[in-house]
């Protein structure tokens, strides 16, 4: 029996191997991914982003526990952790924090290393989510690494994006200017028992009024104390409401087109970068480029232009 056959038969071990194959850019990936894509498209993906220390992991943990208790049969969790500086692998912090969920047969948790990616997600996060989707997960929760204002990839990878802040996040008006804030479907003020929580909730609601009129969606601000389980029910209700909103008759087609466009751009970007690295950026070539730049016989711009010219002419 092949790994794909075992995967389709419901083997969690096979799912793990398929995900590892995706992460390591294994052989025949060009055949595997289309097979997964044809079977995916049913899972609902919720992304959690925000600054480090906002309590995203605890929030995901408590929300996942709520979903399990409410009868959701299959739940996938992708925790994007910082890369180990020694091995390049994930530091596995979230799997340690989610030990209670990790033993549940209906929950599958995967930690991924960023491997140098700066968008808050690992390069293959979307494909790993697709594998979980094809495996039959009903809902997939994706937690970004928490690098700050550049975690914009999460909006393309997910159906609902939850931006998590804490009372200490500071002036909400300034925060809303950041690109990170523009992608939110739901705002969470976690650790709401701390001073300043009510103030930032109030400010966000005032600022968001204009945006609500333009989008038609309520853009809720939910106060939570994830460590104590407070506000989790309300957050789950808002996620369900957003799901109903984007799948309504007036928004479903637009949402589907946006997701297809985002997937197409992601795949194209990933494959072009891979092609350039394979043909022009092996270690020997990079060493030569550095030497030429150091000697003054070339410069980074000239080298990149030559690479692009070679690609246009389809020359190795």
CORHUCOR-V450453 format. One record per residue. N is the residue number from 1. SS is DSSP state (2 for helix, 1 for strand, 0 for the rest). BURIAL is b if it has 9 or more other ideal C-beta (glycine too) atoms within 8 Angstrom, else e. D_FIRST is the distance of its C-alpha to the first C-alpha in Angstrom with 2 decimals. Layout:
n & ss & burial & d_first
N & SS & BURIAL & D_FIRST
N & SS & BURIAL & D_FIRST
This chain:
n & ss & burial & d_first
1 & 0 & e & 0.00
2 & 0 & e & 3.80
3 & 2 & b & 6.67
4 & 2 & b & 8.17
5 & 2 & e & 6.05
6 & 2 & b & 6.57
7 & 2 & b & 9.94
8 & 2 & e & 10.79
9 & 0 & e & 10.13
10 & 0 & e & 12.78
11 & 0 & e & 11.54
12 & 2 & e & 14.59
13 & 2 & e & 13.12
14 & 2 & b & 10.74
15 & 2 & b & 14.03
16 & 2 & b & 15.85
17 & 2 & b & 13.71
18 & 2 & b & 14.02
19 & 2 & b & 17.71
20 & 2 & b & 18.19
21 & 2 & b & 16.80
22 & 2 & b & 19.36
23 & 2 & b & 22.11
24 & 0 & e & 21.78
25 & 0 & e & 21.68
26 & 0 & b & 18.57
27 & 0 & e & 17.74
28 & 0 & e & 16.80
29 & 2 & b & 18.12
30 & 2 & e & 20.18
31 & 2 & e & 17.22
32 & 2 & b & 15.50
33 & 2 & b & 18.81
34 & 2 & e & 19.80
35 & 2 & b & 16.57
36 & 2 & b & 17.39
37 & 2 & b & 21.05
38 & 2 & e & 20.64
39 & 2 & b & 19.18
40 & 0 & b & 21.72
41 & 0 & e & 25.41
42 & 0 & e & 25.85
43 & 0 & b & 26.22
44 & 1 & b & 29.76
45 & 1 & b & 30.26
46 & 1 & b & 33.28
47 & 1 & b & 34.39
48 & 1 & b & 36.82
49 & 1 & b & 39.02
50 & 0 & b & 42.41
51 & 0 & b & 44.18
52 & 0 & e & 43.11
53 & 0 & e & 44.37
54 & 0 & b & 44.41
55 & 0 & b & 42.11
56 & 2 & b & 39.05
57 & 2 & b & 36.62
58 & 2 & b & 38.65
59 & 2 & b & 38.93
60 & 2 & b & 35.17
61 & 2 & b & 34.74
62 & 2 & b & 37.35
63 & 2 & b & 36.22
64 & 2 & b & 32.61
65 & 2 & b & 33.99
66 & 2 & b & 36.08
67 & 2 & b & 33.20
68 & 2 & b & 31.22
69 & 2 & e & 34.38
70 & 0 & e & 35.01
71 & 0 & e & 31.76
72 & 0 & b & 29.40
73 & 0 & e & 25.97
74 & 0 & b & 23.94
75 & 1 & b & 25.69
76 & 1 & b & 24.61
77 & 1 & b & 27.01
78 & 1 & b & 27.16
79 & 1 & b & 29.91
80 & 1 & b & 31.01
81 & 1 & b & 32.76
82 & 0 & e & 35.00
83 & 1 & b & 33.49
84 & 0 & b & 34.36
85 & 0 & e & 37.08
86 & 0 & e & 35.67
87 & 0 & e & 31.86
88 & 0 & e & 31.52
89 & 0 & e & 29.09
90 & 1 & b & 29.81
91 & 0 & b & 32.44
92 & 0 & e & 30.53
93 & 2 & b & 33.80
94 & 2 & b & 32.54
95 & 2 & b & 29.78
96 & 2 & e & 32.58
97 & 2 & b & 34.81
98 & 0 & b & 32.26
99 & 2 & e & 31.39
100 & 2 & e & 32.10
101 & 2 & b & 29.62
102 & 2 & b & 26.90
103 & 0 & e & 26.47
104 & 0 & e & 26.15
105 & 0 & e & 22.73
106 & 0 & e & 23.62
107 & 1 & b & 24.53
108 & 1 & b & 22.43
109 & 1 & b & 24.66
110 & 1 & b & 24.04
111 & 1 & b & 26.85
112 & 1 & b & 27.14
113 & 1 & b & 29.68
114 & 0 & b & 32.06
115 & 0 & e & 31.87
116 & 0 & e & 35.26
117 & 0 & b & 34.81
118 & 0 & e & 38.10
119 & 0 & b & 37.22
120 & 0 & b & 36.32
121 & 0 & b & 32.59
122 & 0 & b & 30.06
123 & 0 & e & 29.31
124 & 0 & b & 25.78
125 & 2 & b & 26.71
126 & 2 & b & 26.55
127 & 2 & b & 23.02
128 & 2 & b & 21.91
129 & 2 & b & 23.73
130 & 2 & b & 22.01
131 & 2 & b & 18.55
132 & 2 & b & 19.99
133 & 2 & b & 21.50
134 & 2 & b & 18.36
135 & 2 & b & 16.74
136 & 0 & e & 19.68
137 & 0 & b & 22.40
138 & 0 & b & 25.78
139 & 1 & b & 27.84
140 & 1 & b & 27.40
141 & 1 & b & 30.24
142 & 1 & b & 30.73
143 & 1 & b & 33.36
144 & 0 & b & 34.85
145 & 0 & b & 36.08
146 & 0 & b & 39.67
147 & 0 & b & 41.39
148 & 0 & e & 44.16
149 & 0 & e & 45.12
150 & 0 & b & 42.47
151 & 0 & b & 39.48
152 & 0 & b & 39.58
153 & 2 & b & 35.92
154 & 2 & b & 35.12
155 & 2 & b & 36.96
156 & 2 & b & 34.76
157 & 2 & b & 31.52
158 & 0 & b & 32.63
159 & 0 & b & 34.31
160 & 1 & b & 36.82
161 & 1 & b & 38.26
162 & 1 & b & 40.08
163 & 1 & b & 42.57
164 & 1 & b & 43.55
165 & 1 & b & 47.01
166 & 1 & b & 49.34
167 & 2 & b & 53.12
168 & 2 & e & 53.67
169 & 2 & b & 51.97
170 & 0 & e & 55.51
171 & 0 & e & 57.17
172 & 2 & b & 54.86
173 & 2 & e & 56.72
174 & 2 & e & 55.81
175 & 2 & b & 52.23
176 & 2 & b & 51.90
177 & 2 & e & 52.86
178 & 0 & b & 49.70
179 & 2 & e & 46.79
180 & 2 & b & 44.62
181 & 2 & b & 46.78
182 & 2 & e & 46.61
183 & 0 & b & 42.94
184 & 0 & b & 43.35
185 & 0 & b & 42.78
186 & 1 & b & 43.67
187 & 1 & b & 45.78
188 & 1 & b & 45.52
189 & 1 & b & 48.36
190 & 1 & b & 46.78
191 & 0 & b & 48.87
192 & 0 & b & 51.41
193 & 0 & e & 53.53
194 & 0 & b & 54.82
195 & 0 & e & 58.10
196 & 0 & e & 57.94
197 & 2 & b & 55.01
198 & 2 & e & 57.17
199 & 2 & e & 58.81
200 & 2 & b & 55.66
201 & 2 & b & 54.31
202 & 2 & e & 57.63
203 & 2 & b & 57.77
204 & 2 & b & 54.29
205 & 2 & b & 55.07
206 & 2 & e & 58.30
207 & 2 & b & 56.72
208 & 2 & b & 53.81
209 & 2 & e & 56.14
210 & 2 & e & 56.63
211 & 2 & b & 52.96
212 & 2 & b & 52.24
213 & 2 & e & 54.63
214 & 2 & e & 52.85
215 & 2 & e & 49.27
216 & 0 & e & 49.87
217 & 0 & e & 47.58
218 & 0 & e & 49.29
219 & 0 & b & 47.80
220 & 0 & e & 48.16
221 & 1 & b & 49.11
222 & 1 & b & 47.75
223 & 1 & b & 49.22
224 & 0 & b & 46.88
225 & 1 & b & 47.02
226 & 2 & b & 43.32
227 & 2 & e & 43.92
228 & 2 & e & 45.87
229 & 0 & e & 43.66
230 & 1 & e & 46.54
231 & 0 & b & 46.00
232 & 2 & b & 42.23
233 & 2 & e & 42.76
234 & 2 & b & 44.86
235 & 2 & b & 42.32
236 & 2 & b & 39.56
237 & 2 & e & 42.04
238 & 2 & b & 42.83
239 & 2 & b & 39.16
240 & 2 & e & 38.83
241 & 2 & b & 42.06
242 & 2 & b & 40.91
243 & 2 & b & 37.70
244 & 2 & e & 39.94
245 & 2 & b & 42.24
246 & 2 & b & 39.76
247 & 0 & e & 38.09
248 & 0 & e & 41.49
249 & 0 & e & 42.51
250 & 0 & e & 44.62
251 & 0 & b & 42.09
252 & 2 & b & 38.56
253 & 2 & e & 38.66
254 & 2 & e & 40.21
255 & 2 & b & 37.66
256 & 2 & e & 34.74
257 & 2 & e & 36.42
258 & 2 & e & 37.10
259 & 2 & b & 33.48
260 & 2 & e & 32.32
261 & 2 & e & 35.10
262 & 2 & b & 34.19
263 & 2 & b & 30.51
264 & 2 & e & 31.68
265 & 2 & b & 34.17
266 & 2 & b & 31.72
267 & 2 & e & 29.15
268 & 2 & e & 32.02
269 & 2 & e & 33.69
270 & 2 & b & 30.61
271 & 2 & e & 29.75
272 & 2 & e & 33.41
273 & 2 & e & 33.78
274 & 2 & b & 30.70
275 & 2 & b & 32.11
276 & 2 & b & 35.51
277 & 2 & b & 34.27
278 & 2 & e & 32.30
279 & 2 & b & 35.20
280 & 2 & b & 38.23
281 & 0 & e & 37.60
282 & 0 & e & 36.13
283 & 2 & e & 38.12
284 & 2 & e & 40.32
285 & 2 & b & 41.30
286 & 2 & b & 42.06
287 & 2 & e & 44.21
288 & 2 & e & 46.09
289 & 2 & b & 46.61
290 & 2 & e & 47.97
291 & 2 & e & 50.27
292 & 2 & b & 51.66
293 & 2 & b & 52.30
294 & 2 & e & 53.90
295 & 2 & e & 56.14
296 & 0 & e & 57.17
297 & 0 & e & 56.06
298 & 0 & e & 53.64
299 & 0 & e & 52.61
300 & 2 & e & 49.47
301 & 2 & e & 50.42
302 & 2 & e & 51.01
303 & 2 & b & 47.71
304 & 2 & e & 45.74
305 & 2 & e & 47.71
306 & 2 & e & 46.90
307 & 2 & b & 43.18
308 & 2 & e & 43.41
309 & 2 & e & 45.53
310 & 2 & b & 42.99
311 & 2 & b & 40.28
312 & 2 & e & 42.60
313 & 0 & e & 43.32
314 & 0 & e & 39.65
315 & 0 & e & 40.65
316 & 0 & e & 38.69
